[in-house]
Every structure is written in structure tokens, then in C-alpha cells.
């Protein structure tokens, strides 16, 4: 009935070929392009009046220097296509430092290095009928360009700003014609919110919803693409924290560690993805639910750390 997918690096020409043959694909190629090409996304969002960091396409040292003269060093260079989890992103202090990237032949954009308060994510879903739903805005904690932790709801976030983030995500889903789940990664700055990235699929920043919401992002995505009524998105606990399990050196004995973790804290929920272990790769996540932020966060982080290292004490 419907073709959908869980990763936006599916080549656009294949999606367009399916559409040309009359198959229903959600989200469609026209919407997905904005998650595949950062220059297209930044340009379209600017046209829509959505807040984004100052940016420009750059291909030469002179173009990069001209951008830095206006917006300052350091500059964030991004691959327009193909980057994820910190890959395809370079923070450069000078044109000389950027020379290898500029010479690589990668299509690039330059962005202002934005002073952050923190990173947030607003995850929403939209159906072909036009129904939409939003989960509480979450805080995402990044380390070396990789999300290591998600806290729901974002602690200390003013209600006005939370509503602003949700409305922004819902407006973008409607304006871009997204069907399914849309994750809008946001920079929170002293002056307000800026859109960093878009993902049109169930997203790491929404994995907490499996246990932490009345309707998980995975169920909601299927409801949306099949044009079923969307599910409620309320929290199942006052605090939900998800900690990603990242690969380290070597192959850990995950089966043994899983048994020990579940025995020590039977209330945490563990999801292992069955991926080959590589340093820094997301191989699973641990979710904890509770009433107290500090305690719930400690349980999730401890569980993820133990699965990765075999040690209970957080380093």
C-alpha cells in the first residue's frame, strides 16, 4: 500500500522512479530532498521565514574568507549531502585549515559557528489527511557530534519556547508536505531557536517514545503513512531519559552485560540493534523512566556506560 523507509540516504532517483510508476511513497521525494540536501533545506527554510544560522555555499578559499569576514571565525563547514553523526562536519579556524576540505571536491556550505545554550529536538508527525501531532520537546546531549543522551521533556524549558519549537516543527511539516515523522533538530541560543537539521523518519531523538510516550514514534510513523488517525503523544512518566550505547574498542559480551544490567535495574528498558560494533557507532540505547531528573538520568547513563565498558562507575 505504501513505501516508506528509515533512512534518508535512499537515493532520490529511486524514490522518484517508484513515484513515476504510481507507487505511494511517504514521505515523497519532493519533501525528502530537504533532509537529503542541506543547501536546499537552508534555502527553503529561509524562504519560509524559519530561523536558521547564517549560511552560504562555498567552494573556494576566497568564498570561505568572505563569509568569515562577515560572520567571524571559526566557521562550520558541512557537506551538503551524505553527512550524519558528526561525519561531513568540520569546524575550521582559517582558510588554510579548511584547504583539505575545500580541495576534496565535496559540495559544501559554510555556517556561522553559533554560540549555543543547548540542543533541542521537536519531533512531530503528519498524515496525508493533514492531521498532525507533536511530542514534548526534548533536550539532546551531543558528544563529538554524536547524540549520547535525550531528556524528555527538556528540563527548564519555558512553556512559551516549547510551544514555539512545536509550532515551528508542525509548520515545517505542513509547508514541506511531510508525511510521517519529522524530527527538527534545534539550537537554543540566548536569542531564541535556530533550525539545525531535519530528519523525515523515526529519529534517534525520539527513541525514548517507545516506553516514554503513549504512542511511540515508530507506531506513529506507520499510522501517518497509512493515513490512520494519529495516536496521543503524552508522557508515561514525569521524566524519561534515553542514553545511547556507543561502540568502543573490541566486541563486548553484550549478552552477559545485558543480564547483569537487567538484574541490577529491572525497570530500565534496553534496545540493542544487532549492529557490528565500531568505535562511536550507536549500537543500542537504554531508557529509564522516573519522577526525579537526576536519578532517572543516572540510571540511563549508568546502564549505557556499563553495556559499553563493563564498568558501573561513570567516568
C-alpha positions as CSV (number, residue, x, y, z in Angstrom):
1,X,0.0,0.0,0.0
2,X,2.8,2.4,1.0
3,X,6.5,2.5,0.6
4,X,8.4,4.2,3.5
5,X,11.9,3.9,4.9
6,X,14.0,4.5,8.0
7,X,17.0,6.4,6.4
8,X,17.1,9.4,4.2
9,X,20.2,8.4,2.3
10,X,18.0,6.3,-0.1
11,X,18.9,7.8,-3.5
12,X,16.3,10.4,-4.6
13,X,16.2,9.0,-8.2
14,X,15.0,5.6,-6.9
15,X,12.2,7.2,-4.9
16,X,11.2,9.3,-7.9
17,X,11.2,6.1,-10.1
18,X,8.7,4.5,-7.7
19,X,6.5,7.5,-7.7
20,X,6.6,7.6,-11.5
21,X,5.4,4.0,-11.6
22,X,2.4,5.0,-9.5
23,X,3.5,3.8,-6.1
24,X,2.7,5.7,-3.0
25,X,5.9,6.8,-1.2
26,X,5.8,8.7,2.2
27,X,7.5,11.0,2.7
28,X,7.7,11.7,-1.0
29,X,10.9,12.7,-2.9
30,X,10.0,16.4,-3.0
31,X,9.8,16.5,0.8
32,X,12.7,14.2,1.4
33,X,15.1,16.4,-0.6
34,X,15.1,18.8,2.3
35,X,16.5,16.1,4.6
36,X,19.0,15.0,2.0
37,X,20.5,18.3,0.8
38,X,21.4,20.8,3.5
39,X,21.8,23.7,1.0
40,X,18.3,23.0,-0.4
41,X,17.0,22.8,3.1
42,X,18.6,26.0,4.3
43,X,17.5,27.9,1.3
44,X,13.9,26.7,1.5
45,X,13.6,27.4,5.2
46,X,15.0,30.9,4.7
47,X,12.3,31.4,2.1
48,X,9.7,30.2,4.6
49,X,10.9,32.6,7.2
50,X,12.1,29.8,9.5
51,X,15.1,30.7,11.8
52,X,18.4,29.2,10.6
53,X,22.1,30.1,11.2
54,X,23.7,32.4,8.6
55,X,25.0,30.2,5.7
56,X,26.4,30.3,2.2
57,X,27.5,27.8,-0.4
58,X,31.3,27.9,-0.6
59,X,33.8,26.2,-3.0
60,X,36.9,28.3,-2.7
61,X,39.1,29.8,0.0
62,X,38.1,33.3,-1.2
63,X,34.4,32.5,-0.7
64,X,35.0,31.0,2.7
65,X,37.1,34.0,3.7
66,X,34.4,36.4,2.6
67,X,31.9,34.5,4.7
68,X,34.2,34.6,7.7
69,X,34.8,38.3,7.2
70,X,31.1,38.9,7.7
71,X,30.3,36.2,10.4
72,X,33.6,35.5,12.1
73,X,35.9,32.6,12.7
74,X,35.6,29.7,13.4
75,X,33.3,28.6,10.6
76,X,31.4,25.4,10.4
77,X,31.8,23.6,7.1
78,X,29.2,21.0,6.2
79,X,28.9,18.5,3.3
80,X,25.7,19.4,1.6
81,X,24.8,15.8,1.3
82,X,25.6,12.5,2.9
83,X,26.8,13.6,6.4
84,X,25.5,12.2,9.7
85,X,26.5,11.7,13.3
86,X,29.3,14.3,13.1
87,X,30.6,13.0,9.7
88,X,30.8,15.6,7.0
89,X,31.1,18.5,9.5
90,X,34.3,20.4,10.1
91,X,34.9,23.4,12.4
92,X,37.7,25.4,10.9
93,X,39.7,28.4,12.2
94,X,41.1,29.6,9.0
95,X,41.1,29.2,5.2
96,X,44.4,27.3,5.5
97,X,42.9,24.8,7.9
98,X,39.9,24.4,5.6
99,X,42.1,23.8,2.5
100,X,42.0,20.0,2.5
101,X,38.2,20.1,2.8
102,X,37.8,22.6,0.0
103,X,40.1,20.5,-2.2
104,X,38.1,17.3,-1.6
105,X,35.5,18.1,-4.2
106,X,32.7,17.8,-1.7
107,X,29.8,20.2,-2.2
108,X,30.0,22.4,0.8
109,X,28.1,25.1,2.8
110,X,29.5,27.4,5.4
111,X,27.6,28.2,8.6
112,X,28.2,30.6,11.3
113,X,29.5,29.0,14.5
114,X,26.5,29.6,16.7
115,X,27.0,30.1,20.5
116,X,24.7,27.5,22.0
117,X,22.8,27.3,25.2
118,X,22.0,23.6,24.3
119,X,20.5,21.5,21.6
120,X,16.8,20.6,21.4
121,X,14.6,18.4,19.2
122,X,11.0,18.8,18.3
123,X,9.5,15.6,16.8
124,X,6.1,15.6,15.1
125,X,4.1,13.5,12.7
126,X,1.7,14.4,9.9
127,X,-0.7,12.3,7.9
128,X,-1.9,12.8,4.3
129,X,-5.3,13.9,5.7
130,X,-3.4,16.7,7.3
131,X,-3.7,15.6,11.0
132,X,-0.6,16.3,13.0
133,X,0.7,15.5,16.4
134,X,3.7,16.6,18.4
135,X,5.7,15.0,21.3
136,X,7.1,17.1,24.1
137,X,10.3,19.0,23.1
138,X,13.4,17.2,24.3
139,X,17.0,18.1,25.1
140,X,19.7,16.3,23.2
141,X,23.2,16.0,24.6
142,X,25.9,15.8,22.0
143,X,29.5,14.4,22.3
144,X,31.9,14.7,19.3
145,X,28.9,15.3,17.0
146,X,27.0,12.2,18.2
147,X,23.9,12.3,20.3
148,X,24.6,10.5,23.6
149,X,21.5,11.3,25.6
150,X,17.9,12.6,25.2
151,X,15.9,14.0,28.1
152,X,12.2,14.3,27.9
153,X,10.8,16.8,28.5
154,X,13.7,19.3,28.0
155,X,14.4,20.4,31.6
156,X,13.8,24.0,32.4
157,X,12.4,24.8,29.0
158,X,9.9,27.7,29.2
159,X,6.5,26.7,28.1
160,X,6.4,29.6,25.5
161,X,9.7,28.4,23.9
162,X,8.5,24.7,24.0
163,X,5.3,25.7,22.1
164,X,7.3,27.8,19.7
165,X,9.5,24.8,18.9
166,X,6.5,22.5,18.4
167,X,4.7,25.1,16.2
168,X,7.8,25.5,14.1
169,X,8.1,21.8,13.5
170,X,4.4,21.4,12.7
171,X,4.6,24.4,10.3
172,X,7.6,22.9,8.5
173,X,5.9,19.5,8.2
174,X,2.9,21.2,6.6
175,X,4.9,23.6,4.4
176,X,7.3,20.9,3.1
177,X,4.5,18.3,2.6
178,X,6.0,15.8,5.0
179,X,4.0,12.6,5.6
180,X,5.3,10.5,8.5
181,X,7.6,11.5,11.4
182,X,9.6,14.7,11.2
183,X,12.4,15.4,13.6
184,X,13.6,19.1,13.8
185,X,16.9,19.4,15.5
186,X,17.2,22.9,17.0
187,X,19.9,25.1,18.5
188,X,18.7,27.0,21.6
189,X,20.6,30.3,21.8
190,X,20.4,33.3,24.0
191,X,18.3,35.0,21.3
192,X,16.0,32.1,20.5
193,X,15.7,29.0,18.4
194,X,17.5,28.1,15.2
195,X,16.9,25.1,12.9
196,X,19.9,22.8,12.6
197,X,18.8,19.7,10.8
198,X,15.7,17.9,9.6
199,X,15.1,14.1,9.6
200,X,12.0,12.7,7.9
201,X,11.8,9.3,9.6
202,X,11.8,7.9,13.1
203,X,14.8,9.5,14.7
204,X,17.3,8.9,17.5
205,X,15.9,11.9,19.4
206,X,12.6,10.1,19.5
207,X,13.6,6.6,20.6
208,X,12.6,7.4,24.2
209,X,8.9,7.3,23.0
210,X,9.0,3.5,22.8
211,X,8.4,3.3,26.6
212,X,8.1,7.0,27.4
213,X,5.1,8.0,25.3
214,X,1.5,6.7,24.9
215,X,2.3,6.3,21.2
216,X,5.9,5.6,20.0
217,X,7.4,7.4,17.0
218,X,7.5,4.0,15.2
219,X,3.8,3.3,15.6
220,X,3.0,7.0,14.8
221,X,5.1,6.9,11.6
222,X,3.1,3.8,10.4
223,X,-0.2,5.4,11.4
224,X,0.8,8.5,9.5
225,X,1.9,6.9,6.2
226,X,-1.1,4.7,6.2
227,X,-3.4,7.7,6.9
228,X,-4.8,6.2,10.1
229,X,-5.8,8.6,12.9
230,X,-2.7,9.6,14.9
231,X,-2.1,8.4,18.5
232,X,-1.8,10.5,21.6
233,X,1.7,11.7,22.5
234,X,1.6,12.2,26.2
235,X,4.4,11.1,28.5
236,X,4.0,7.8,30.5
237,X,6.2,9.2,33.3
238,X,7.2,12.7,34.5
239,X,10.8,12.2,33.3
240,X,12.2,10.0,30.5
241,X,15.9,9.7,29.8
242,X,17.4,7.7,26.9
243,X,21.1,7.1,26.8
244,X,22.7,5.8,23.6
245,X,25.1,2.8,23.8
246,X,28.1,3.6,21.7
247,X,30.6,1.1,20.4
248,X,34.0,1.0,21.9
249,X,37.2,-1.0,21.1
250,X,36.6,-4.7,20.6
251,X,33.5,-6.8,20.8
252,X,31.8,-6.6,24.2
253,X,30.0,-9.5,25.7
254,X,26.7,-7.8,25.4
255,X,24.6,-10.8,26.3
256,X,26.3,-11.2,29.7
257,X,26.2,-7.5,30.4
258,X,22.6,-7.3,29.5
259,X,21.7,-10.0,32.0
260,X,23.7,-8.2,34.8
261,X,22.2,-4.8,33.9
262,X,18.6,-6.1,33.9
263,X,19.2,-7.8,37.2
264,X,20.6,-4.7,38.8
265,X,17.9,-2.4,37.5
266,X,14.9,-4.4,36.3
267,X,13.0,-1.2,35.4
268,X,15.3,0.1,32.6
269,X,14.5,-0.8,29.1
270,X,17.3,-1.9,26.8
271,X,17.2,-2.0,23.0
272,X,20.2,-3.5,21.1
273,X,20.3,-3.1,17.4
274,X,22.3,-6.1,16.3
275,X,24.8,-3.8,14.5
276,X,28.5,-4.6,14.1
277,X,30.4,-2.8,16.8
278,X,32.6,0.1,15.7
279,X,34.0,2.9,17.9
280,X,31.4,5.6,18.3
281,X,28.7,3.8,16.4
282,X,25.2,3.7,18.0
283,X,24.6,0.0,18.8
284,X,21.7,0.4,21.2
285,X,20.0,2.5,23.8
286,X,18.9,2.4,27.4
287,X,15.7,4.1,28.6
288,X,14.8,5.0,32.2
289,X,11.5,6.4,33.5
290,X,11.0,8.2,36.8
291,X,10.0,11.1,38.9
292,X,13.4,12.7,39.6
293,X,15.5,14.0,36.8
294,X,18.9,13.4,38.4
295,X,18.1,9.8,39.5
296,X,16.5,8.9,36.2
297,X,19.4,10.3,34.2
298,X,21.9,8.5,36.4
299,X,20.1,5.2,35.8
300,X,20.0,5.6,32.0
301,X,23.6,6.8,31.7
302,X,24.9,4.1,34.1
303,X,23.2,1.4,32.1
304,X,24.5,2.6,28.7
305,X,28.0,3.0,30.2
306,X,28.0,-0.5,31.6
307,X,26.9,-2.1,28.3
308,X,29.7,-0.3,26.5
309,X,32.6,-0.7,29.1
310,X,31.6,-3.4,31.6
311,X,32.1,-0.8,34.4
312,X,29.3,0.5,36.6
313,X,31.1,3.7,37.6
314,X,30.6,6.6,35.2
315,X,34.0,8.0,34.0
